Amino acid sequence: MSLTKEQLHEQVLARKDELIALCQDLIRIKNQSPIDDQAPALDFVQNYLAEAGIASERIVADAGEDYPVVFAQMGDASAEGSFRVVLNGHVDVVPVGQRSGWDFDPFGAEIRDGKLLGRGTSDMKCGLAVLLFSMKLLAESGDTLNGDIRLHVVCDEEIAGTGTKWFCEHGYADGADAVMVGEPTGHETIEIGQKGILHLTLTAHGTPGHGSTNNYKGDNAIVKLARVLVHIDEIISVPGHFLPEHDRAVANSRAIAERTIPAPGVGNVVDHISCNVGIIEGGGKINQVPDRAVAKVDIRLPYGTNHDDVVAAVDRVIAGSGVSGVEASYEWIAEGNVTSDTCTLVTSLKKNIEDIWGEECLPAYQWASSDAAHYRRLGCPTIQFGPCNNDGIHGYNEDVDIIDVVHAAEIYMLTLCDMLGIA
């Protein structure tokens, strides 16, 4: 006997203890990237799916045998008018660092004061648990889906991100009408767009000499590079080129940035370039004038960034330094990418979030980048949404509110029902 949308919602609430236990089981698996073996976490995922009657396969992808992917599928999208959904998540977590920095066992999955504690609670084992739990309840419901669900699970997101790229390049997301990535966002926003990535390398060339005669003889490449770098912030004046239909999401994004990052003018991080000098290399000996110095700059590109404008801005920075012998090279990694805030995926998800939480949710663009770009490059409407407390992500004392996890499971279930024809 099949279940209705409301009955499935009730199932989520009735079995919330099962959901939290699933989160705890995942958190207790010690699989830090790149320190630990990822196989136990993938074994757990496949066993959980098998117990729910969902077949899966482990596939060696581009990252090799140490970082395979897991694929599962349920439903049938062959009929005309069917809806095709991809759920994406990763099992790996970042290293915990010094244990002395933690107030609790990072792999203990302790519950305290309404919070679940441990590495990966927010990024993103609880989000992954929501995806798995949703598929299990749908599989057990007996409902016929008007379409299919494809699950993409990767284990190298925190170090390389090749797994999701491989799924997209090998046809596993083809034709998807919606992609839901369970990465942490909190319930105040749905991530519907992200910046692209450019790696800029600035190389200064000088003339070597003995350090004792510097300022008189030789041409110090490090000093030349420094004179360029003091002007580097001029690059952030380059804007994106958003269309009128993006205005609402841009305004939401600026509001969220200004609310969450206490820094003057931070709203500009959404619709302008940002740049960070991350690495400086140069010199060989302290008593020798260096003949070469290199700076590597991480640049994030808003949607519609004109490449010629970026190159022109870099040229102005070099020219403004007043030095010669500095050259720029560019590695364009990804373009800014967005999903419409009027598509079925976003409108359904937004309504369900606001119904469950009783608060406004703002679909917005992220000022960073993620694997969602691979799906958007295929033309798939893609969002990121998952439970989280931002403070502990990638740091000490990571945690998540249990109510956030439960509500996320309710929201995912309701949204899947909306898209797959369960009334």
N, C-alpha and C positions, 0 to 999 in steps of 0.2 A: 504494500500500500504506500502510495507516494504521500509526501508531506507538503503543506502549503508554505508560503514564505513566512507567515507568522509562526507556524509550528516549528520551522527551522530556527527562527529567531529564539523561540522558547527553548529549543534544544541547546543552543549556545549557552543560555543562562543556566539551564538545569545542569549542564556538564562543565561549568566554569572551573570546578576543582580539577577536572581532568585536563583542561587546558593549561592551568598553572603548573600541574605536575609535569606536563610535557615540556613546558619552559624550563623547569628545574632540571629535568633529565638532560636537556640540550646544554644547559649552562655547566653542568658537572663534567661534560666532556672537555678535556683539556687539549684544545687544538689551536694554539696560537700560530699565526702566520708570521714568519716562515719557520718557527722553531719546532713545532710539533707535527706529527703525522696527522693528515686529514682523514685517513681512511675510517677511523672509528666513528666520526661524525657522519660520514656518508653512509656507512653501514647502518647507523641508527635510523637515518632518514628512510633508507630503502626498507628496513624491517618494519617501520611504522606504516609505510604505505602498503606493504604486503599484508599486514594484519588487517588493514581496512579494505582489502580486496583490490588494491590498485597496483597494477604491474608497473615496474620501472626498469630502466637500464642504466648501467654505468658505462660511460664512453670516454676513452682517452682522447682528450682534445689537444689544442696546440701546446699547452704547458707541460704535456707529458704525463707519464704514469703517476707521478706524485700529486698531480692536480687534475683529476678527471672531473667530469660533470655528470649529474644525474638528471635523467629526463623521464617524465611520467605524463600520461595523457588519459583523460576520461571524457566520455560523451562522444558525439558524432557531429562533425561540422560539414558533412557532405550534402545535406539538404539545402535547397535554395532558401535564402533568408536566415540561415543559422548564424549565430554570433560566436566569434572565436576569441577566447581570452587566454592570455599568458600570465602566469604568476611567476615572479622572479625573486630569488633570495640567495643569500650566501651563508655557509656554515662557519667560515673561518672568523677568527677574532684577532685583534692586535695584541701584542705581548702585554703582560700586566706590569712590567717594569719591576721596581723594587717592592718586595712584599711589605717592607716596613712602611710604605706609603699608604697601605690599605688598612681600613678599620675593621675589615672582615675578610674571610677567606674568599678570594676572587672566584673560586670554583666551587664554593659551598652552596650556592643557590639558596641562601637563607632568606626567610621572610621576616621582616621587621617593620612594625609601624605602617602596615599597608603597602610596603615596598618589597619588591623582589631584588635581591642584591647579588652582584657578581659581574664578571667580565662577559660582555656580550648581551647583557639584559636589554640594552637599548640598541646596540649595533652588532648583529640584529637577530639574535636567537629568538627573542620573543616575537618579533615580526615574522620570522620563518615559522615559528610554532603556529601562529595565526593562519598562515597559508596552508600548512599541513592539516591542521584541525578542521579548517573549512572544507577541504577536499574530502576528509574522512566522513564528516557529517553528511555531505552531499552524496557520497558513495553509499552510505548506509540508508539514506532516505528512500531509495527506490524511485526517485524522481527521474523523469526523462528530460535531459537538458536540450534546449533549443540551440545546440552548438557544442563546443568542447572547451575543456580547460587543459592547457599545456603547462606543466610545471618545469621550470628551469632552475636547478640548484647548482651553484658553483662553490668552489673552495679556495679560490685565490683572489677574491675581490680586494682584499686588504693589501695585497702586494703587487699584483700585476693586472688584474681585471681582464685576463684573456678568455675566461670561460664564457661570459655573456657575449663577447665579441664573436667567439666561435659559434655559439648557438645562432646568432644572427647571420653569420656568413654561410652557414650550412643549411639554411632553409627551415630551421625549427621555429622561426617566428613569422614565416611568410603568411600573409593574409590576415594577421591578427587585427581584430577590431578594437582591442583594448589590451594594454599591458599594465599590470599592477605590480610595482616593485615595493616590497615591504620594508624598505630602508626607513630609518627613524626620521620623523617629522614633527610628532606631536599632533594634537587634534586641531590646533588653531589654523593650520594651513594644509593645503595639498600642493605638492611641488609639481608644477606643470611646465617647467622650462629651466634650462641651465646655460651657463656660459660655455663657450668653447675654450680651447687651450692652445696657446702658442708658446713654444720655447725659443726664446731669443738668446743668442750667444754674441757677446761683444768681445772682440779680440784686439788688444793693443799690442803694437809692435814697437820695440825700442832698439837701443844699441847697447851691448854689454860694456862693462868697464869695471875697474876696481872700485869698490865701495868707498874707499878713502878719497876718491876724486869726484864722487857724485856731486852734482851742482855745477861742476866745471867741465867734466868729461863724461861721455855716455848719455844715453837717453832712457830714462827710467820708465818702463812700460807700466808699472803699477801706479805711479803717480799720474801718468796720462789717463789710465783707466779711471782713476779716482776723480779726475776732473770731468769726465763724462758722467759718471754715476751721480754726481751731485745735482745733475739736471734731470735725472731719470723720471721723476714724478711728473714731468711735463707730458709724458705719454698718456696719463690718465684723463687728459682732456678729450681724447678721441671717443665719440659717442657711438652707440649702436644706432640702427635705423629700423625702428619699430613702426608697424603699420597702425592705423587707427583702431583696428580690432584688438590690438594688444594694450591699448591705453589702460583698461581696467586692471589687468594683471600687473602692469608696470607700477601703477599707483599702489596696488596691494603690496607689491614687493618692496617698494620704497618704505612704506609704512612699517612692514615687518622688520626690515633692516634697522630702521631708526628706533624701533621698540626693543630690539634684542641686542644691538651692538652700541654701547655707550661711547660714541665718537662723533664729533662735529662733522656734518656733511656726509655721513656714511650712506645716506640714501642714494648717493651717486654711484655706489658700488654695483647697483643693479643694472643701470643703463649706460654706464661708461666702462672703458677699459680699467682693469686694475693690474698692477705689476709689482712683483716682489723679487728683489735681488737675493737669490737663494744660495748661490755658490760663487766664491771668488778664488781663483787659483793663479799663482804667479811666483816667479823667483825660484832660485835653486839654492843659493847660499846667502847668508846675511851680509857677507862682505863683498858681494858682487852686484853690480847694477843689473836688474833683470831686463831681459830683452823681449819678454812675452808675458802678458797677463790676460786672464780670461774671466769674464763674469757671465754667469748663467741666470737668466731672468725668466721667471714664471709669469706669463701674461694671460689673463682671463678675458675672453672676448664676448661682449654682449651680442644678442641676436642682431644679424644684419650688419656686422662690422665690415667696413670696407678695407680690404687688405692694403690697398694703395695708401689710404689714410694712415694706417699703422706704420708702414714703411716711411712715409713722409715725416711722421712725428719722430721716429727714431733718427732719421737723417738730421732733423732740426736739433735734436739733443746732441748729436755728435758735433755738428757745426757750431752749436752754441758753446761748446767746451773750449773752442779755440785751439785744439790740438789736432795734429795730423797723425796718420798711421793707426787709426782705429776703424775696424770694419765690423759689420753686422751680418749675421747669418740667421736664417729663420727655419724653424720646424713647425709647420702648421699641423697640430695634432687633431683638433676637432673644431667644428663650427658651433656657434651658439644655436640652440635648438629649443623649440617650443611646441606645446600641444594646446589646441584651442580650448578656452574655458567654456565653450558652448557645446562641446561634444558630449555624447551620451555618457561616457565614462565619468567625466568631470561633474556633470550636472547631477547624476545619480549619487555619486560619492558625496558631493557637497551636501545634498539634501539629507542623506542618511547620517552624516556627521552631525549636522545641526539638529536633527531630530533626536539623536541619542544624547548629545552633550547639552543641548539647549543653548548653544552659543554660536555666534557667527564664525564661519570658516572661510578663509581667504585663499582662493587659488592664486599661487604666486610663483615667480621665478626665483631660482636659487642663484646665489652669487658664486657658487663653486661649480663642480662638474662631477658626473658619475657615469655609470654604465647605461643609464637610461638613454644616453645619446645614441647608442647603437640601434635601439629600437626605433627611435624617432627618425634616424637616417633611412630606415626602411619605409617610413610613412605611417608607422603604427602610433595611434594615440596612446601616450604613455604618461603615467603618474608615479610619484613616490608617495607612499603614506604608510606610517607605522608608529607604534607606541615608542615613547622615549622620554627621558629626562636628559637634556643636553649637557648638563654640567660635567657628568662623568664619562662622556664618550671619548675614547682614546686616552683617558686619564685614569686617576685613581678613583676608587669608590663609585664605580658605575652602578646605576640602579634604574628601576622603572617602577611606576605606580601600578599596582595590580589592577586597579579600576581602568587604567589606560589600556592594559592588555585585553581585558574583558570587553571593553567598549570597542576596541579595534576589531575583535572577532565578530561582534554584532554587526559592525559597519561593513566588514568584508562580506559577511553572509548576505546581508540585505542587498548589497550592491551586485553580488554575483547572481542573486535571484532576479534582480531587475534586468540584468543583461542577458540571462539565459532562459528567460521566459517562465520562471516559477512564480506564480501569482498567490 
